[in-house]
Amino acid sequence: MHFTGTEIVEELRATQADATFKLCLEFIDNYPDIIDKAVSQEGECSFYHRRTSEDSRLDPDKTIREQFNLLRVV
């Protein structure tokens, strides 16, 4: 995917959806042979638990720097 930086959200979503559909169709069209082309993940695995409203609760006694990760979620 290539973006110019002037796209609006709907355009980004449409481009992402097109790319996702193409990948899915490629997988289906090439299954099961495509399984042999799998590449193992490198590095350490990561997993993020589903956020709850409690995860976004700010503490007025802490600095913004200490709570920055709470503010980054869209």
N, CA, C and O atoms as a GROMACS GRO file, in nm:
protein
  296
    1MET      N    1   0.085  -0.118   0.000
    1MET     CA    2   0.000   0.000   0.000
    1MET      C    3   0.089   0.124   0.000
    1MET      O    4   0.195   0.125   0.062
    2HIS      N    5   0.045   0.224  -0.069
    2HIS     CA    6   0.118   0.350  -0.073
    2HIS      C    7   0.020   0.463  -0.045
    2HIS      O    8  -0.089   0.470  -0.103
    3PHE      N    9   0.060   0.551   0.044
    3PHE     CA   10  -0.024   0.665   0.079
    3PHE      C   11   0.053   0.794   0.057
    3PHE      O   12   0.175   0.798   0.068
    4THR      N   13  -0.020   0.900   0.025
    4THR     CA   14   0.043   1.030   0.002
    4THR      C   15   0.040   1.117   0.127
    4THR      O   16   0.114   1.216   0.136
    5GLY      N   17  -0.044   1.081   0.223
    5GLY     CA   18  -0.057   1.161   0.344
    5GLY      C   19  -0.176   1.254   0.341
    5GLY      O   20  -0.203   1.325   0.438
    6THR      N   21  -0.248   1.255   0.229
    6THR     CA   22  -0.364   1.342   0.218
    6THR      C   23  -0.496   1.265   0.222
    6THR      O   24  -0.603   1.323   0.204
    7GLU      N   25  -0.487   1.135   0.246
    7GLU     CA   26  -0.607   1.052   0.246
    7GLU      C   27  -0.694   1.081   0.368
    7GLU      O   28  -0.645   1.118   0.474
    8ILE      N   29  -0.824   1.062   0.348
    8ILE     CA   30  -0.915   1.070   0.461
    8ILE      C   31  -0.941   0.928   0.511
    8ILE      O   32  -0.908   0.831   0.443
    9VAL      N   33  -0.998   0.917   0.628
    9VAL     CA   34  -1.014   0.787   0.693
    9VAL      C   35  -1.084   0.687   0.602
    9VAL      O   36  -1.044   0.571   0.595
   10GLU      N   37  -1.188   0.730   0.534
   10GLU     CA   38  -1.262   0.637   0.447
   10GLU      C   39  -1.173   0.581   0.337
   10GLU      O   40  -1.185   0.464   0.301
   11GLU      N   41  -1.084   0.664   0.283
   11GLU     CA   42  -0.992   0.617   0.178
   11GLU      C   43  -0.890   0.518   0.235
   11GLU      O   44  -0.858   0.418   0.171
   12LEU      N   45  -0.840   0.547   0.354
   12LEU     CA   46  -0.746   0.454   0.418
   12LEU      C   47  -0.813   0.320   0.445
   12LEU      O   48  -0.754   0.215   0.420
   13ARG      N   49  -0.935   0.324   0.495
   13ARG     CA   50  -1.008   0.200   0.524
   13ARG      C   51  -1.035   0.121   0.397
   13ARG      O   52  -1.022  -0.001   0.396
   14ALA      N   53  -1.073   0.190   0.290
   14ALA     CA   54  -1.101   0.122   0.164
   14ALA      C   55  -0.975   0.056   0.108
   14ALA      O   56  -0.980  -0.057   0.060
   15THR      N   57  -0.863   0.126   0.115
   15THR     CA   58  -0.736   0.071   0.068
   15THR      C   59  -0.696  -0.050   0.151
   15THR      O   60  -0.652  -0.151   0.096
   16GLN      N   61  -0.710  -0.040   0.282
   16GLN     CA   62  -0.678  -0.151   0.370
   16GLN      C   63  -0.770  -0.270   0.343
   16GLN      O   64  -0.724  -0.384   0.340
   17ALA      N   65  -0.898  -0.244   0.323
   17ALA     CA   66  -0.993  -0.352   0.294
   17ALA      C   67  -0.957  -0.422   0.164
   17ALA      O   68  -0.960  -0.545   0.158
   18ASP      N   69  -0.923  -0.346   0.061
   18ASP     CA   70  -0.884  -0.406  -0.067
   18ASP      C   71  -0.762  -0.496  -0.050
   18ASP      O   72  -0.758  -0.608  -0.103
   19ALA      N   73  -0.662  -0.447   0.023
   19ALA     CA   74  -0.540  -0.526   0.044
   19ALA      C   75  -0.571  -0.653   0.123
   19ALA      O   76  -0.518  -0.760   0.093
   20THR      N   77  -0.657  -0.642   0.223
   20THR     CA   78  -0.695  -0.759   0.304
   20THR      C   79  -0.768  -0.862   0.220
   20THR      O   80  -0.739  -0.982   0.229
   21PHE      N   81  -0.863  -0.817   0.138
   21PHE     CA   82  -0.936  -0.910   0.051
   21PHE      C   83  -0.842  -0.980  -0.047
   21PHE      O   84  -0.855  -1.100  -0.070
   22LYS      N   85  -0.747  -0.904  -0.104
   22LYS     CA   86  -0.652  -0.964  -0.197
   22LYS      C   87  -0.569  -1.072  -0.129
   22LYS      O   88  -0.547  -1.179  -0.186
   23LEU      N   89  -0.523  -1.045  -0.007
   23LEU     CA   90  -0.445  -1.144   0.067
   23LEU      C   91  -0.527  -1.268   0.098
   23LEU      O   92  -0.478  -1.381   0.086
   24CYS      N   93  -0.652  -1.249   0.137
   24CYS     CA   94  -0.740  -1.362   0.167
   24CYS      C   95  -0.765  -1.447   0.043
   24CYS      O   96  -0.758  -1.570   0.049
   25LEU      N   97  -0.794  -1.381  -0.068
   25LEU     CA   98  -0.819  -1.454  -0.192
   25LEU      C   99  -0.694  -1.528  -0.241
   25LEU      O  100  -0.702  -1.640  -0.291
   26GLU      N  101  -0.577  -1.464  -0.225
   26GLU     CA  102  -0.451  -1.530  -0.262
   26GLU      C  103  -0.430  -1.656  -0.178
   26GLU      O  104  -0.389  -1.759  -0.229
   27PHE      N  105  -0.459  -1.646  -0.049
   27PHE     CA  106  -0.445  -1.761   0.039
   27PHE      C  107  -0.539  -1.873  -0.005
   27PHE      O  108  -0.498  -1.989  -0.016
   28ILE      N  109  -0.665  -1.839  -0.029
   28ILE     CA  110  -0.764  -1.939  -0.068
   28ILE      C  111  -0.728  -2.003  -0.202
   28ILE      O  112  -0.736  -2.125  -0.217
   29ASP      N  113  -0.688  -1.920  -0.298
   29ASP     CA  114  -0.653  -1.971  -0.431
   29ASP      C  115  -0.532  -2.064  -0.429
   29ASP      O  116  -0.523  -2.156  -0.510
   30ASN      N  117  -0.440  -2.041  -0.337
   30ASN     CA  118  -0.316  -2.118  -0.333
   30ASN      C  119  -0.311  -2.223  -0.222
   30ASN      O  120  -0.208  -2.288  -0.204
   31TYR      N  121  -0.420  -2.238  -0.150
   31TYR     CA  122  -0.425  -2.337  -0.042
   31TYR      C  123  -0.436  -2.476  -0.102
   31TYR      O  124  -0.509  -2.490  -0.200
   32PRO      N  125  -0.371  -2.578  -0.054
   32PRO     CA  126  -0.285  -2.586   0.064
   32PRO      C  127  -0.137  -2.562   0.035
   32PRO      O  128  -0.056  -2.561   0.128
   33ASP      N  129  -0.100  -2.541  -0.095
   33ASP     CA  130   0.042  -2.526  -0.129
   33ASP      C  131   0.107  -2.407  -0.060
   33ASP      O  132   0.227  -2.409  -0.032
   34ILE      N  133   0.030  -2.304  -0.032
   34ILE     CA  134   0.085  -2.183   0.028
   34ILE      C  135   0.135  -2.208   0.172
   34ILE      O  136   0.218  -2.133   0.223
   35ILE      N  137   0.084  -2.312   0.235
   35ILE     CA  138   0.126  -2.345   0.372
   35ILE      C  139   0.276  -2.373   0.376
   35ILE      O  140   0.342  -2.341   0.475
   36ASP      N  141   0.329  -2.432   0.270
   36ASP     CA  142   0.472  -2.464   0.265
   36ASP      C  143   0.559  -2.338   0.257
   36ASP      O  144   0.679  -2.345   0.280
   37LYS      N  145   0.499  -2.225   0.224
   37LYS     CA  146   0.574  -2.100   0.212
   37LYS      C  147   0.570  -2.017   0.341
   37LYS      O  148   0.619  -1.904   0.344
   38ALA      N  149   0.513  -2.073   0.446
   38ALA     CA  150   0.502  -2.000   0.573
   38ALA      C  151   0.640  -1.964   0.626
   38ALA      O  152   0.736  -2.040   0.612
   39VAL      N  153   0.648  -1.848   0.688
   39VAL     CA  154   0.773  -1.800   0.747
   39VAL      C  155   0.752  -1.789   0.898
   39VAL      O  156   0.655  -1.728   0.943
   40SER      N  157   0.842  -1.847   0.974
   40SER     CA  158   0.831  -1.840   1.120
   40SER      C  159   0.853  -1.697   1.167
   40SER      O  160   0.930  -1.621   1.109
   41GLN      N  161   0.782  -1.663   1.273
   41GLN     CA  162   0.796  -1.530   1.332
   41GLN      C  163   0.933  -1.516   1.395
   41GLN      O  164   0.983  -1.609   1.458
   42GLU      N  165   0.993  -1.399   1.379
   42GLU     CA  166   1.120  -1.369   1.445
   42GLU      C  167   1.093  -1.278   1.563
   42GLU      O  168   0.997  -1.200   1.562
   43GLY      N  169   1.176  -1.287   1.663
   43GLY     CA  170   1.162  -1.200   1.778
   43GLY      C  171   1.064  -1.256   1.880
   43GLY      O  172   1.010  -1.365   1.865
   44GLU      N  173   1.045  -1.177   1.983
   44GLU     CA  174   0.959  -1.219   2.093
   44GLU      C  175   0.812  -1.193   2.060
   44GLU      O  176   0.778  -1.089   2.005
   45CYS      N  177   0.728  -1.288   2.094
   45CYS     CA  178   0.584  -1.272   2.072
   45CYS      C  179   0.528  -1.166   2.167
   45CYS      O  180   0.580  -1.146   2.278
   46SER      N  181   0.424  -1.099   2.123
   46SER     CA  182   0.358  -1.001   2.210
   46SER      C  183   0.208  -1.023   2.204
   46SER      O  184   0.154  -1.069   2.103
   47PHE      N  185   0.143  -0.988   2.311
   47PHE     CA  186  -0.002  -1.004   2.319
   47PHE      C  187  -0.055  -0.892   2.407
   47PHE      O  188  -0.001  -0.866   2.515
   48TYR      N  189  -0.159  -0.827   2.362
   48TYR     CA  190  -0.219  -0.720   2.440
   48TYR      C  191  -0.361  -0.758   2.477
   48TYR      O  192  -0.442  -0.791   2.390
   49HIS      N  193  -0.391  -0.754   2.604
   49HIS     CA  194  -0.525  -0.788   2.650
   49HIS      C  195  -0.625  -0.682   2.606
   49HIS      O  196  -0.589  -0.566   2.584
   50ARG      N  197  -0.748  -0.722   2.594
   50ARG     CA  198  -0.855  -0.629   2.556
   50ARG      C  199  -0.866  -0.519   2.662
   50ARG      O  200  -0.871  -0.547   2.782
   51ARG      N  201  -0.869  -0.395   2.616
   51ARG     CA  202  -0.877  -0.282   2.709
   51ARG      C  203  -1.018  -0.266   2.761
   51ARG      O  204  -1.116  -0.295   2.692
   52THR      N  205  -1.028  -0.220   2.885
   52THR     CA  206  -1.156  -0.190   2.946
   52THR      C  207  -1.157  -0.041   2.982
   52THR      O  208  -1.054   0.026   2.970
   53SER      N  209  -1.270   0.010   3.024
   53SER     CA  210  -1.277   0.151   3.061
   53SER      C  211  -1.184   0.181   3.178
   53SER      O  212  -1.133   0.292   3.191
   54GLU      N  213  -1.161   0.083   3.263
   54GLU     CA  214  -1.070   0.101   3.377
   54GLU      C  215  -0.926   0.126   3.328
   54GLU      O  216  -0.850   0.197   3.395
   55ASP      N  217  -0.890   0.069   3.213
   55ASP     CA  218  -0.755   0.088   3.159
   55ASP      C  219  -0.730   0.231   3.113
   55ASP      O  220  -0.615   0.271   3.096
   56SER      N  221  -0.835   0.308   3.092
   56SER     CA  222  -0.821   0.446   3.046
   56SER      C  223  -0.843   0.548   3.157
   56SER      O  224  -0.843   0.668   3.132
   57ARG      N  225  -0.861   0.501   3.277
   57ARG     CA  226  -0.886   0.592   3.389
   57ARG      C  227  -0.757   0.665   3.426
   57ARG      O  228  -0.655   0.602   3.454
   58LEU      N  229  -0.763   0.797   3.425
   58LEU     CA  230  -0.646   0.879   3.458
   58LEU      C  231  -0.641   0.906   3.608
   58LEU      O  232  -0.743   0.919   3.674
   59ASP      N  233  -0.519   0.913   3.658
   59ASP     CA  234  -0.495   0.941   3.799
   59ASP      C  235  -0.446   1.085   3.810
   59ASP      O  236  -0.338   1.116   3.761
   60PRO      N  237  -0.523   1.174   3.872
   60PRO     CA  238  -0.483   1.315   3.880
   60PRO      C  239  -0.355   1.337   3.961
   60PRO      O  240  -0.296   1.445   3.954
   61ASP      N  241  -0.312   1.238   4.037
   61ASP     CA  242  -0.191   1.251   4.116
   61ASP      C  243  -0.066   1.207   4.041
   61ASP      O  244   0.044   1.215   4.094
   62LYS      N  245  -0.082   1.159   3.916
   62LYS     CA  246   0.033   1.118   3.835
   62LYS      C  247   0.053   1.219   3.722
   62LYS      O  248  -0.040   1.290   3.684
   63THR      N  249   0.176   1.225   3.670
   63THR     CA  250   0.206   1.317   3.560
   63THR      C  251   0.152   1.260   3.429
   63THR      O  252   0.121   1.142   3.418
   64ILE      N  253   0.141   1.348   3.330
   64ILE     CA  254   0.100   1.304   3.197
   64ILE      C  255   0.201   1.203   3.143
   64ILE      O  256   0.163   1.104   3.079
   65ARG      N  257   0.329   1.228   3.167
   65ARG     CA  258   0.433   1.136   3.120
   65ARG      C  259   0.410   0.995   3.175
   65ARG      O  260   0.425   0.897   3.102
   66GLU      N  261   0.373   0.984   3.301
   66GLU     CA  262   0.350   0.853   3.362
   66GLU      C  263   0.227   0.784   3.303
   66GLU      O  264   0.216   0.661   3.308
   67GLN      N  265   0.134   0.861   3.248
   67GLN     CA  266   0.008   0.806   3.199
   67GLN      C  267  -0.004   0.817   3.047
   67GLN      O  268  -0.113   0.799   2.992
   68PHE      N  269   0.106   0.846   2.980
   68PHE     CA  270   0.102   0.872   2.837
   68PHE      C  271   0.041   0.757   2.758
   68PHE      O  272  -0.035   0.781   2.664
   69ASN      N  273   0.072   0.633   2.793
   69ASN     CA  274   0.018   0.518   2.720
   69ASN      C  275  -0.134   0.511   2.728
   69ASN      O  276  -0.198   0.455   2.640
   70LEU      N  277  -0.192   0.566   2.832
   70LEU     CA  278  -0.338   0.569   2.843
   70LEU      C  279  -0.398   0.668   2.744
   70LEU      O  280  -0.513   0.651   2.702
   71LEU      N  281  -0.322   0.769   2.707
   71LEU     CA  282  -0.372   0.874   2.619
   71LEU      C  283  -0.352   0.842   2.471
   71LEU      O  284  -0.411   0.908   2.386
   72ARG      N  285  -0.269   0.743   2.439
   72ARG     CA  286  -0.236   0.713   2.300
   72ARG      C  287  -0.344   0.634   2.228
   72ARG      O  288  -0.343   0.630   2.105
   73VAL      N  289  -0.434   0.572   2.299
   73VAL     CA  290  -0.535   0.487   2.238
   73VAL      C  291  -0.638   0.572   2.165
   73VAL      O  292  -0.689   0.669   2.220
   74VAL      N  293  -0.668   0.534   2.042
   74VAL     CA  294  -0.766   0.608   1.961
   74VAL      C  295  -0.904   0.562   1.996
   74VAL      O  296  -1.002   0.611   1.940
   0.00000   0.00000   0.00000
